[in-house]
Amino acid sequence: MYNRHTARLLQIKFGLGRLDLGKVYRVSMSDTITLETGGNAPDFTAFDSKGVSHSLAQMNAAGKTVILYFYPRDSTPGCTIQACDFRESLSKLSDADHLVFGVSKDSVKSHEKFIDKQELNFPLLMDEDGSLHEAYGTWRMKKNYGKEYMGCARSTFVIGPDGKLTFARYNVKAKGHVAMLTRELELDE
């Protein structure tokens, strides 16, 4: 369920001595947060796959609205549909001063391959250690065919220039999500 790296991060964060995975499981599950529209967005500074740093505070100070969407894995069918929908809607979003960032726990190499293959026109942020997932509450218990496991809940957050969440939704569907988002943001023509 947990790899050694994740377990070590949890051990450091929660001050666990000898690592008891049962205890790690309980701590991580109770620590999952749920952000809501109107609340403050967790601040972050993250690198994209090209090594460029992106700071939420700096983007907000520049008057930009940030769309931060979390997805499970590069190059999977649902994630590809969602990324391509954002790609196709980027000019409409950019015209309204919205910046789009995708976030997954994939590697630089995986992100670059995904960007190149799908001709994505927006950055994918690096979060291999899961700290951004944790801050936004997207690393959650999931269930598939009766098995429970921790994974990324496909989620989208829209952060206004004031740092407030104007949209926060977990467990979104890949197909049709961007169209629904642009309607809710009143960006449809």
C-alpha positions in Angstrom: 0.0 0.0 0.0 2.8 2.4 0.9 6.2 2.5 -0.7 9.3 3.0 1.5 9.6 6.7 0.5 6.0 7.6 1.4 6.3 5.7 4.7 9.6 7.6 5.5 7.9 11.0 4.8 5.0 10.1 7.1 7.5 8.9 9.7 9.3 12.3 9.6 6.1 14.4 9.5 4.3 12.6 12.3 7.4 11.9 14.4 6.9 8.2 14.4 9.8 6.2 15.8 9.9 2.6 14.7 7.6 2.5 11.6 4.3 0.8 12.3 2.4 0.7 8.9 -0.9 0.3 10.7 -0.3 3.5 12.6 0.9 5.2 9.4 -2.3 4.1 7.7 -4.5 5.5 10.5 -2.6 8.8 10.7 -2.6 9.4 7.0 -6.3 8.6 6.6 -7.4 10.9 9.5 -5.1 13.6 8.2 -6.8 13.9 4.8 -8.3 17.3 4.4 -11.2 18.5 2.2 -10.9 22.0 0.8 -14.1 23.9 0.0 -15.1 26.7 -2.2 -14.6 30.1 -0.4 -11.7 28.8 1.7 -8.1 29.7 1.4 -6.0 27.7 -1.1 -2.8 26.2 0.3 0.2 28.2 -0.9 2.7 26.3 -3.0 5.8 26.7 -5.1 6.5 23.8 -7.4 8.7 23.0 -10.4 7.2 21.9 -13.7 8.8 19.1 -15.8 11.0 21.7 -17.5 12.5 22.9 -14.2 10.6 26.2 -14.1 9.4 27.2 -10.6 5.7 28.3 -10.2 4.6 30.1 -7.1 0.9 30.5 -6.3 1.6 33.7 -4.4 3.5 35.3 -7.3 0.8 34.2 -9.8 -1.9 35.7 -7.5 0.0 38.9 -7.1 0.1 39.2 -10.9 -3.7 39.0 -10.9 -3.9 35.5 -12.3 -6.5 32.9 -11.5 -4.9 29.4 -11.2 -6.6 26.2 -12.3 -4.9 23.3 -10.5 -6.0 19.9 -11.5 -4.8 16.6 -10.0 -4.9 13.4 -12.1 -3.7 9.9 -11.3 -1.2 9.0 -14.1 0.3 10.3 -17.3 -0.8 8.6 -20.6 -3.8 6.7 -19.1 -7.0 6.9 -21.1 -9.0 9.1 -18.6 -6.0 11.4 -17.9 -5.3 11.8 -21.6 -8.9 12.8 -22.3 -8.9 15.3 -19.5 -5.5 16.8 -20.5 -6.5 17.1 -24.1 -9.7 18.8 -23.1 -7.7 21.4 -21.1 -5.4 21.7 -24.1 -8.3 22.5 -26.4 -9.8 25.0 -24.0 -6.6 26.8 -23.1 -7.1 29.8 -25.3 -10.5 30.5 -23.7 -9.1 30.1 -20.2 -6.0 32.2 -21.0 -8.1 35.0 -22.4 -9.8 35.1 -19.0 -6.4 35.3 -17.2 -6.6 31.7 -16.0 -3.4 29.6 -15.8 -3.7 25.8 -16.0 -1.4 23.4 -14.2 -1.8 19.6 -14.2 -0.4 17.7 -11.1 0.5 14.0 -10.7 3.1 12.0 -8.9 4.8 10.9 -12.2 8.4 11.5 -13.0 9.9 14.3 -15.2 10.5 11.8 -18.0 6.9 10.6 -17.8 5.6 14.2 -17.8 7.8 15.2 -20.8 6.7 12.1 -22.8 3.0 12.9 -22.0 3.4 16.6 -23.0 5.2 15.7 -26.2 2.8 12.9 -27.3 -0.4 14.9 -26.5 1.1 18.3 -27.6 0.0 19.8 -24.2 0.3 23.6 -24.1 0.4 24.0 -20.3 2.8 22.8 -17.6 2.6 19.7 -15.6 3.9 20.2 -12.0 6.2 17.8 -10.3 4.9 16.2 -7.1 6.8 12.9 -6.7 6.9 13.2 -2.9 3.1 13.9 -2.8 3.3 17.1 -0.7 1.0 19.0 -3.1 -1.4 16.1 -3.1 -1.4 16.1 0.7 -1.8 19.9 0.9 -4.9 19.8 -1.3 -6.3 16.6 0.1 -6.2 14.7 -3.1 -4.3 11.6 -1.9 -7.2 9.6 -0.6 -8.6 6.1 0.0 -9.9 4.7 -3.2 -11.8 1.5 -3.9 -11.7 -0.6 -7.0 -13.1 -4.1 -7.4 -13.5 -4.4 -3.7 -9.9 -3.5 -2.9 -9.0 -0.4 -0.9 -5.8 1.5 -1.6 -4.4 5.1 -1.4 -4.4 7.0 -4.7 -5.0 10.3 -6.4 -8.6 11.4 -6.4 -9.1 13.3 -9.7 -9.8 16.8 -8.5 -9.8 20.4 -9.7 -9.3 23.7 -7.8 -9.7 27.2 -9.2 -7.8 29.8 -7.1 -8.7 33.4 -7.5 -6.1 36.3 -7.4 -7.0 36.8 -3.7 -5.9 33.2 -2.9 -9.5 32.0 -2.3 -10.9 28.8 -3.8 -13.6 29.8 -6.3 -14.1 26.1 -7.3 -13.1 23.0 -5.4 -14.2 19.6 -6.4 -13.0 16.0 -5.7 -13.6 12.8 -7.7 -14.5 14.6 -10.9 -15.0 12.6 -14.1 -12.4 12.9 -16.8 -14.8 13.2 -19.7 -16.7 16.4 -19.9 -15.1 17.9 -16.8 -13.4 20.8 -18.6 -16.7 21.8 -20.4 -18.5 21.7 -17.1 -15.8 23.8 -15.5 -15.9 26.5 -18.2 -19.7 26.7 -17.8 -19.4 27.1 -14.1 -16.7 29.7 -14.5 -19.0 31.4 -17.0 -16.4 31.3 -19.8 -18.6 29.8 -22.5 -19.4 32.0 -25.4 
